[in-house]
Amino acid sequence: MKKRLTGIIISDKMQNTAVVMVDRLVAHSKYHKRFKVSKKYKAHIEAGDFKTGDKVVIESCRPVSKDKKWKVIGPVVVNEPVKTEEATK
């Protein structure tokens, strides 16, 4: 099973490569306060037009180069509310 992460593209200046920043919440071991930790991943872009600021899903893959071990799967799809006839009346 391949690992998938969700993050925001912070740089797309390289050819076929994007830098994706992934945030996660971590609890302090003693005080149990949660804080945000960020990590940057270089991901390979096979197809698609992604720009800085896009929210994307990345998946682990075989190493493409020294730093690239992830590939961009696609944009994050936000579920839109279903419109019913009662809501439109």
Secondary structure, 3 states (H helix, E strand, C coil): CCCEEEEEEEECCCCCEEEEEEEEEEECCCCCCEEEEEEEEEEECCCCCCCCCCEEEEEECCCCCCCCCEEEEEECCCCCCCCCHHHHC
